[in-house]
Amino acid sequence: MTSLRKLGSSDLEVFPVSLGGNVFGWTADEHASFAVLDAYTAAGGNFVDTADSYSAWIEGNQGGESETVIGKWVKARGNRSDVVIATKVSQHPQFQGLSAANIKAAAEASLRRLDTNYIDLYYTHFDKPEVPVEEIIGALDELVKAGKVRHIAASNITAERLKESLDFSDREGLARYVALQPHYNLVSRDTYEGPLQDLVAREGLSAVPYFALASGFLTGKYRPGTTVDSARAGGARKYADSERGRKVLAALDEIAAAHDAPVATVALAWLAARPTVTAPIASARTVEQLPALLGVADLRLTEAETTKLTEASA
């Protein structure tokens, strides 16, 4: 049994890789999504990440498709208490922003789609600096006190606003963020390292990075001169054409060969071992893509390998 990791100061214990639900209802239909969720949990996984806006960007979708798929799956499997479900508020087309009224309304809508009476981890998806932290934390605290949310977290927020939020929670004795979901991976380090990472470490939060595989680039399938038919190809292409991207791929290839492991597993293992990181988020639209993600639980990089990757990505 893979050791679970404690999430910040919460009582949640999670698998070292969070399964991204952004593909559910998008590039993975309900049948494929159920298969991926089944395989992930069969391997010991228990941490599923989604958002109320997934996947509103697809023509014909309204947002909430991913939550609906997860809700149907949990009901069909009868395993709600075994799965840590994280979702987010602020970006759904019908529930924009972080006003107190919107947070509460969006949470109710998420609960309905997830077909559950509580959300394990509720993120503010994108901070809205025009809304006072007092209003945001106050609304989230009400959801916690009502038993509708177990723990709260933030994503896409500055160090200054995060500190202000934590200070307010401490001062007023209200619910406190236990985790941060930053954009962070081997080819995007300045999006987290520095003041934000220092604050997370100092305040005892856990980091749960998104874009952990850089839109698929860190799987190794996007390389200079190659063409990949994928909805994410554009995002990965910019990394493949950069000097840093080429250096990182070379280091990943060498280390992956030494461990007889997929490139993606090595990239996620580096991230999972970074200070403050509890569980990188990675998605799989097919069961065949899962082993590379699940392998992180058992792969231990040497100090020299970690240093090689850190230097290549500098």
NUDOKE-925472 format. One record per residue (C-alpha): residue number from 1; residue in one letter; x, y, z. Coordinates in nm, 3 decimals. Last residue first. Layout:
! NUDOKE-925472
+-----+------+---------+---------+---------+
|  nr | rest |      px |      py |      pz |
+-----+------+---------+---------+---------+
| NUM |    A |       X |       Y |       Z |
...
+-----+------+---------+---------+---------+
***
This chain:
! NUDOKE-925472
+-----+------+---------+---------+---------+
|  nr | rest |      px |      py |      pz |
+-----+------+---------+---------+---------+
| 314 |    A |   1.709 |   2.644 |  -1.413 |
| 313 |    S |   1.544 |   2.336 |  -1.563 |
| 312 |    A |   1.864 |   2.150 |  -1.644 |
| 311 |    E |   2.004 |   2.237 |  -1.300 |
| 310 |    T |   1.700 |   2.101 |  -1.114 |
| 309 |    L |   1.694 |   1.790 |  -1.333 |
| 308 |    K |   2.062 |   1.712 |  -1.267 |
| 307 |    T |   2.020 |   1.790 |  -0.896 |
| 306 |    T |   1.733 |   1.543 |  -0.864 |
| 305 |    E |   1.939 |   1.279 |  -1.042 |
| 304 |    A |   2.240 |   1.339 |  -0.813 |
| 303 |    E |   2.020 |   1.320 |  -0.502 |
| 302 |    T |   1.883 |   0.989 |  -0.623 |
| 301 |    L |   1.527 |   0.971 |  -0.752 |
| 300 |    R |   1.276 |   0.752 |  -0.574 |
| 299 |    L |   1.003 |   0.597 |  -0.788 |
| 298 |    D |   0.728 |   0.409 |  -0.602 |
| 297 |    A |   0.439 |   0.656 |  -0.577 |
| 296 |    V |   0.548 |   0.823 |  -0.899 |
| 295 |    G |   0.457 |   0.508 |  -1.088 |
| 294 |    L |   0.089 |   0.604 |  -1.067 |
| 293 |    L |   0.135 |   0.870 |  -1.333 |
| 292 |    A |   0.314 |   0.655 |  -1.589 |
| 291 |    P |   0.073 |   0.371 |  -1.509 |
| 290 |    L |  -0.231 |   0.591 |  -1.592 |
| 289 |    Q |  -0.192 |   0.661 |  -1.965 |
| 288 |    E |  -0.323 |   0.318 |  -2.069 |
| 287 |    V |  -0.638 |   0.374 |  -1.863 |
| 286 |    T |  -0.730 |   0.656 |  -2.100 |
| 285 |    R |  -0.795 |   1.030 |  -2.060 |
| 284 |    A |  -0.527 |   1.065 |  -1.795 |
| 283 |    S |  -0.474 |   1.375 |  -1.584 |
| 282 |    A |  -0.192 |   1.490 |  -1.360 |
| 281 |    I |  -0.202 |   1.689 |  -1.036 |
| 280 |    P |   0.113 |   1.696 |  -0.822 |
| 279 |    A |   0.067 |   1.573 |  -0.464 |
| 278 |    T |   0.227 |   1.698 |  -0.143 |
| 277 |    V |   0.469 |   1.966 |  -0.262 |
| 276 |    T |   0.612 |   2.185 |   0.018 |
| 275 |    P |   0.980 |   2.127 |  -0.083 |
| 274 |    R |   1.010 |   1.937 |  -0.411 |
| 273 |    A |   0.989 |   1.556 |  -0.402 |
| 272 |    A |   0.656 |   1.533 |  -0.585 |
| 271 |    L |   0.795 |   1.758 |  -0.859 |
| 270 |    W |   1.100 |   1.542 |  -0.927 |
| 269 |    A |   0.879 |   1.229 |  -0.916 |
| 268 |    L |   0.638 |   1.393 |  -1.163 |
| 267 |    A |   0.913 |   1.447 |  -1.420 |
| 266 |    V |   1.048 |   1.095 |  -1.363 |
| 265 |    T |   0.705 |   0.937 |  -1.409 |
| 264 |    A |   0.644 |   1.140 |  -1.725 |
| 263 |    V |   0.968 |   1.014 |  -1.880 |
| 262 |    P |   0.850 |   0.655 |  -1.838 |
| 261 |    A |   1.065 |   0.428 |  -1.620 |
| 260 |    D |   1.350 |   0.188 |  -1.689 |
| 259 |    H |   1.522 |   0.354 |  -1.393 |
| 258 |    A |   1.845 |   0.444 |  -1.577 |
| 257 |    A |   1.652 |   0.505 |  -1.900 |
| 256 |    A |   1.420 |   0.751 |  -1.723 |
| 255 |    I |   1.725 |   0.932 |  -1.583 |
| 254 |    E |   1.885 |   0.982 |  -1.924 |
| 253 |    D |   1.559 |   1.075 |  -2.101 |
| 252 |    L |   1.467 |   1.322 |  -1.826 |
| 251 |    A |   1.803 |   1.496 |  -1.853 |
| 250 |    A |   1.772 |   1.529 |  -2.231 |
| 249 |    L |   1.410 |   1.642 |  -2.202 |
| 248 |    V |   1.506 |   1.913 |  -1.951 |
| 247 |    K |   1.781 |   2.045 |  -2.173 |
| 246 |    R |   1.550 |   2.056 |  -2.476 |
| 245 |    G |   1.278 |   2.237 |  -2.283 |
| 244 |    R |   1.526 |   2.489 |  -2.146 |
| 243 |    E |   1.643 |   2.567 |  -2.498 |
| 242 |    S |   1.286 |   2.626 |  -2.612 |
| 241 |    D |   1.105 |   2.467 |  -2.909 |
| 240 |    A |   0.966 |   2.174 |  -2.713 |
| 239 |    Y |   0.833 |   2.412 |  -2.447 |
| 238 |    K |   0.630 |   2.617 |  -2.695 |
| 237 |    R |   0.494 |   2.296 |  -2.851 |
| 236 |    A |   0.335 |   2.172 |  -2.527 |
| 235 |    G |   0.067 |   2.439 |  -2.519 |
| 234 |    G |  -0.017 |   2.395 |  -2.886 |
| 233 |    A |  -0.034 |   2.017 |  -2.858 |
| 232 |    R |  -0.298 |   2.022 |  -2.584 |
| 231 |    A |  -0.598 |   1.906 |  -2.789 |
| 230 |    S |  -0.371 |   1.637 |  -2.931 |
| 229 |    D |  -0.249 |   1.516 |  -3.271 |
| 228 |    V |   0.126 |   1.518 |  -3.217 |
| 227 |    T |   0.374 |   1.652 |  -3.471 |
| 226 |    T |   0.747 |   1.599 |  -3.426 |
| 225 |    G |   1.035 |   1.824 |  -3.531 |
| 224 |    P |   1.135 |   1.922 |  -3.179 |
| 223 |    R |   0.978 |   1.683 |  -2.929 |
| 222 |    Y |   0.632 |   1.636 |  -2.781 |
| 221 |    K |   0.600 |   1.273 |  -2.666 |
| 220 |    G |   0.831 |   1.315 |  -2.368 |
| 219 |    T |   0.557 |   1.304 |  -2.103 |
| 218 |    L |   0.692 |   1.639 |  -1.984 |
| 217 |    F |   0.533 |   1.819 |  -2.279 |
| 216 |    G |   0.185 |   1.695 |  -2.183 |
| 215 |    S |   0.035 |   2.034 |  -2.103 |
| 214 |    A |   0.333 |   2.108 |  -1.877 |
| 213 |    L |   0.332 |   1.773 |  -1.694 |
| 212 |    A |   0.247 |   1.920 |  -1.351 |
| 211 |    F |   0.010 |   2.168 |  -1.516 |
| 210 |    Y |  -0.138 |   2.193 |  -1.164 |
| 209 |    P |   0.066 |   2.179 |  -0.846 |
| 208 |    V |  -0.079 |   2.063 |  -0.510 |
| 207 |    A |   0.126 |   2.261 |  -0.258 |
| 206 |    S |   0.068 |   2.190 |   0.110 |
| 205 |    L |   0.036 |   2.461 |   0.374 |
| 204 |    G |   0.245 |   2.492 |   0.689 |
| 203 |    E |   0.260 |   2.872 |   0.705 |
| 202 |    R |   0.635 |   2.903 |   0.655 |
| 201 |    A |   0.646 |   2.650 |   0.372 |
| 200 |    V |   0.352 |   2.805 |   0.186 |
| 199 |    L |   0.504 |   3.151 |   0.238 |
| 198 |    D |   0.842 |   3.046 |   0.099 |
| 197 |    Q |   0.673 |   2.884 |  -0.201 |
| 196 |    L |   0.484 |   3.205 |  -0.277 |
| 195 |    P |   0.785 |   3.435 |  -0.218 |
| 194 |    G |   1.019 |   3.237 |  -0.448 |
| 193 |    E |   0.934 |   2.924 |  -0.644 |
| 192 |    Y |   0.578 |   2.914 |  -0.776 |
| 191 |    T |   0.538 |   3.055 |  -1.129 |
| 190 |    D |   0.917 |   3.086 |  -1.140 |
| 189 |    R |   0.941 |   2.710 |  -1.186 |
| 188 |    S |   0.770 |   2.651 |  -1.518 |
| 187 |    V |   0.973 |   2.402 |  -1.722 |
| 186 |    L |   1.009 |   2.140 |  -1.447 |
| 185 |    N |   0.658 |   2.199 |  -1.313 |
| 184 |    Y |   0.448 |   2.449 |  -1.120 |
| 183 |    H |   0.120 |   2.638 |  -1.170 |
| 182 |    P |   0.008 |   2.667 |  -0.808 |
| 181 |    Q |  -0.267 |   2.490 |  -0.610 |
| 180 |    L |  -0.230 |   2.604 |  -0.251 |
| 179 |    A |  -0.331 |   2.404 |   0.053 |
| 178 |    V |  -0.464 |   2.427 |   0.410 |
| 177 |    Y |  -0.644 |   2.762 |   0.379 |
| 176 |    R |  -0.788 |   2.863 |   0.714 |
| 175 |    A |  -1.145 |   2.846 |   0.846 |
| 174 |    L |  -1.209 |   3.127 |   1.093 |
| 173 |    G |  -1.050 |   3.219 |   1.427 |
| 172 |    E |  -1.073 |   3.591 |   1.356 |
| 171 |    R |  -0.703 |   3.675 |   1.374 |
| 170 |    D |  -0.588 |   3.343 |   1.230 |
| 169 |    S |  -0.831 |   3.355 |   0.938 |
| 168 |    F |  -0.739 |   3.720 |   0.870 |
| 167 |    D |  -0.367 |   3.639 |   0.875 |
| 166 |    L |  -0.418 |   3.350 |   0.635 |
| 165 |    S |  -0.609 |   3.569 |   0.390 |
| 164 |    E |  -0.355 |   3.854 |   0.403 |
| 163 |    K |  -0.073 |   3.604 |   0.350 |
| 162 |    L |  -0.251 |   3.460 |   0.045 |
| 161 |    R |  -0.317 |   3.808 |  -0.090 |
| 160 |    E |   0.050 |   3.905 |  -0.061 |
| 159 |    A |   0.180 |   3.575 |  -0.196 |
| 158 |    T |  -0.033 |   3.624 |  -0.504 |
| 157 |    I |  -0.321 |   3.391 |  -0.590 |
| 156 |    N |  -0.381 |   3.138 |  -0.867 |
| 155 |    S |  -0.519 |   2.868 |  -0.639 |
| 154 |    A |  -0.650 |   2.867 |  -0.283 |
| 153 |    A |  -0.763 |   2.607 |  -0.028 |
| 152 |    I |  -1.050 |   2.526 |   0.206 |
| 151 |    H |  -1.128 |   2.220 |   0.418 |
| 150 |    R |  -1.432 |   2.008 |   0.503 |
| 149 |    V |  -1.695 |   2.187 |   0.294 |
| 148 |    K |  -2.074 |   2.144 |   0.330 |
| 147 |    G |  -2.056 |   2.087 |   0.704 |
| 146 |    A |  -2.240 |   2.414 |   0.779 |
| 145 |    K |  -1.936 |   2.544 |   0.971 |
| 144 |    V |  -1.721 |   2.476 |   0.665 |
| 143 |    L |  -1.963 |   2.655 |   0.432 |
| 142 |    E |  -1.980 |   2.951 |   0.670 |
| 141 |    D |  -1.598 |   2.963 |   0.680 |
| 140 |    L |  -1.589 |   2.984 |   0.300 |
| 139 |    A |  -1.820 |   3.286 |   0.307 |
| 138 |    G |  -1.613 |   3.462 |   0.574 |
| 137 |    I |  -1.289 |   3.377 |   0.396 |
| 136 |    I |  -1.409 |   3.544 |   0.077 |
| 135 |    E |  -1.565 |   3.849 |   0.243 |
| 134 |    E |  -1.266 |   3.914 |   0.470 |
| 133 |    V |  -1.031 |   3.863 |   0.175 |
| 132 |    P |  -1.187 |   4.175 |   0.023 |
| 131 |    V |  -1.314 |   4.127 |  -0.335 |
| 130 |    E |  -1.140 |   4.344 |  -0.597 |
| 129 |    P |  -0.838 |   4.114 |  -0.581 |
| 128 |    K |  -1.038 |   3.826 |  -0.737 |
| 127 |    D |  -0.832 |   3.511 |  -0.683 |
| 126 |    F |  -0.868 |   3.239 |  -0.942 |
| 125 |    H |  -0.995 |   2.893 |  -0.847 |
| 124 |    T |  -1.085 |   2.960 |  -0.483 |
| 123 |    Y |  -1.046 |   2.601 |  -0.378 |
| 122 |    Y |  -1.278 |   2.368 |  -0.186 |
| 121 |    L |  -1.133 |   2.046 |  -0.042 |
| 120 |    D |  -1.346 |   1.761 |   0.090 |
| 119 |    I |  -1.677 |   1.875 |  -0.058 |
| 118 |    Y |  -1.986 |   1.766 |   0.134 |
| 117 |    N |  -2.345 |   1.653 |   0.078 |
| 116 |    T |  -2.275 |   1.455 |  -0.236 |
| 115 |    D |  -2.425 |   1.420 |  -0.584 |
| 114 |    L |  -2.117 |   1.581 |  -0.742 |
| 113 |    R |  -2.350 |   1.788 |  -0.961 |
| 112 |    R |  -2.568 |   1.886 |  -0.666 |
| 111 |    L |  -2.271 |   1.966 |  -0.440 |
| 110 |    S |  -2.119 |   2.176 |  -0.717 |
| 109 |    A |  -2.440 |   2.379 |  -0.753 |
| 108 |    E |  -2.456 |   2.435 |  -0.376 |
| 107 |    A |  -2.092 |   2.547 |  -0.377 |
| 106 |    A |  -2.160 |   2.788 |  -0.662 |
| 105 |    A |  -2.445 |   2.951 |  -0.470 |
| 104 |    K |  -2.233 |   2.992 |  -0.155 |
| 103 |    I |  -1.931 |   3.130 |  -0.338 |
| 102 |    N |  -2.154 |   3.358 |  -0.547 |
| 101 |    A |  -2.324 |   3.515 |  -0.245 |
| 100 |    A |  -1.993 |   3.575 |  -0.066 |
|  99 |    S |  -1.846 |   3.739 |  -0.375 |
|  98 |    L |  -1.570 |   3.532 |  -0.531 |
|  97 |    G |  -1.626 |   3.563 |  -0.904 |
|  96 |    Q |  -1.835 |   3.406 |  -1.178 |
|  95 |    F |  -2.108 |   3.156 |  -1.104 |
|  94 |    Q |  -2.306 |   3.114 |  -1.426 |
|  93 |    P |  -2.002 |   3.084 |  -1.655 |
|  92 |    H |  -1.817 |   2.877 |  -1.390 |
|  91 |    Q |  -1.488 |   3.049 |  -1.310 |
|  90 |    S |  -1.497 |   3.147 |  -0.941 |
|  89 |    V |  -1.514 |   2.820 |  -0.743 |
|  88 |    K |  -1.308 |   2.502 |  -0.725 |
|  87 |    T |  -1.328 |   2.127 |  -0.663 |
|  86 |    A |  -1.138 |   1.873 |  -0.457 |
|  85 |    I |  -1.277 |   1.526 |  -0.389 |
|  84 |    V |  -1.097 |   1.298 |  -0.142 |
|  83 |    V |  -1.227 |   0.948 |  -0.213 |
|  82 |    D |  -1.289 |   0.663 |   0.032 |
|  81 |    S |  -1.595 |   0.819 |   0.199 |
|  80 |    R |  -1.772 |   0.851 |  -0.137 |
|  79 |    N |  -1.718 |   0.488 |  -0.238 |
|  78 |    G |  -2.063 |   0.367 |  -0.342 |
|  77 |    R |  -1.931 |   0.271 |  -0.687 |
|  76 |    A |  -2.228 |   0.398 |  -0.889 |
|  75 |    K |  -2.271 |   0.704 |  -0.666 |
|  74 |    V |  -1.900 |   0.789 |  -0.689 |
|  73 |    W |  -1.907 |   0.748 |  -1.068 |
|  72 |    K |  -2.217 |   0.962 |  -1.116 |
|  71 |    G |  -2.068 |   1.239 |  -0.903 |
|  70 |    I |  -1.736 |   1.222 |  -1.090 |
|  69 |    V |  -1.916 |   1.254 |  -1.425 |
|  68 |    T |  -2.124 |   1.547 |  -1.298 |
|  67 |    E |  -1.819 |   1.723 |  -1.157 |
|  66 |    S |  -1.647 |   1.695 |  -1.495 |
|  65 |    E |  -1.947 |   1.832 |  -1.684 |
|  64 |    G |  -1.974 |   2.130 |  -1.446 |
|  63 |    G |  -1.945 |   2.390 |  -1.718 |
|  62 |    Q |  -2.210 |   2.463 |  -1.980 |
|  61 |    N |  -2.089 |   2.245 |  -2.266 |
|  60 |    G |  -2.212 |   2.283 |  -2.625 |
|  59 |    E |  -1.885 |   2.424 |  -2.751 |
|  58 |    I |  -1.605 |   2.325 |  -2.516 |
|  57 |    W |  -1.463 |   2.597 |  -2.291 |
|  56 |    A |  -1.715 |   2.515 |  -2.016 |
|  55 |    S |  -1.525 |   2.198 |  -1.929 |
|  54 |    Y |  -1.463 |   2.209 |  -1.633 |
|  53 |    S |  -1.594 |   2.533 |  -1.477 |
|  52 |    D |  -1.705 |   2.379 |  -1.145 |
|  51 |    A |  -1.354 |   2.250 |  -1.088 |
|  50 |    T |  -1.191 |   1.906 |  -1.058 |
|  49 |    D |  -0.926 |   1.719 |  -0.860 |
|  48 |    V |  -0.951 |   1.357 |  -0.744 |
|  47 |    F |  -0.738 |   1.228 |  -0.454 |
|  46 |    N |  -0.783 |   0.860 |  -0.357 |
|  45 |    G |  -0.532 |   0.655 |  -0.555 |
|  44 |    G |  -0.453 |   0.309 |  -0.421 |
|  43 |    A |  -0.404 |   0.127 |  -0.752 |
|  42 |    A |  -0.772 |   0.029 |  -0.763 |
|  41 |    T |  -0.853 |   0.398 |  -0.713 |
|  40 |    Y |  -0.670 |   0.500 |  -1.031 |
|  39 |    A |  -0.804 |   0.205 |  -1.232 |
|  38 |    D |  -1.166 |   0.278 |  -1.141 |
|  37 |    L |  -1.126 |   0.652 |  -1.206 |
|  36 |    V |  -0.974 |   0.581 |  -1.548 |
|  35 |    A |  -1.250 |   0.335 |  -1.640 |
|  34 |    F |  -1.523 |   0.573 |  -1.520 |
|  33 |    S |  -1.372 |   0.851 |  -1.731 |
|  32 |    A |  -1.363 |   0.629 |  -2.041 |
|  31 |    H |  -1.733 |   0.547 |  -2.004 |
|  30 |    E |  -1.829 |   0.908 |  -1.928 |
|  29 |    D |  -1.639 |   1.054 |  -2.222 |
|  28 |    A |  -1.271 |   1.143 |  -2.198 |
|  27 |    T |  -1.149 |   1.436 |  -2.411 |
|  26 |    W |  -1.404 |   1.670 |  -2.250 |
|  25 |    G |  -1.658 |   1.524 |  -2.006 |
|  24 |    F |  -1.375 |   1.414 |  -1.781 |
|  23 |    V |  -1.052 |   1.568 |  -1.913 |
|  22 |    N |  -1.026 |   1.834 |  -1.641 |
|  21 |    G |  -1.058 |   1.568 |  -1.371 |
|  20 |    G |  -0.692 |   1.564 |  -1.272 |
|  19 |    L |  -0.597 |   1.264 |  -1.060 |
|  18 |    S |  -0.387 |   1.375 |  -0.763 |
|  17 |    V |  -0.052 |   1.200 |  -0.730 |
|  16 |    P |   0.106 |   1.134 |  -0.389 |
|  15 |    F |  -0.217 |   0.970 |  -0.261 |
|  14 |    V |  -0.392 |   1.179 |   0.003 |
|  13 |    E |  -0.445 |   1.202 |   0.376 |
|  12 |    L |  -0.693 |   1.468 |   0.486 |
|  11 |    D |  -0.699 |   1.570 |   0.854 |
|  10 |    S |  -0.591 |   1.920 |   0.759 |
|   9 |    S |  -0.276 |   2.110 |   0.862 |
|   8 |    G |  -0.121 |   2.070 |   0.516 |
|   7 |    L |  -0.242 |   1.762 |   0.331 |
|   6 |    K |  -0.096 |   1.453 |   0.497 |
|   5 |    R |   0.058 |   1.209 |   0.252 |
|   4 |    L |  -0.057 |   0.854 |   0.186 |
|   3 |    S |   0.193 |   0.571 |   0.188 |
|   2 |    T |   0.145 |   0.334 |  -0.103 |
|   1 |    M |   0.000 |   0.000 |   0.000 |
+-----+------+---------+---------+---------+
***
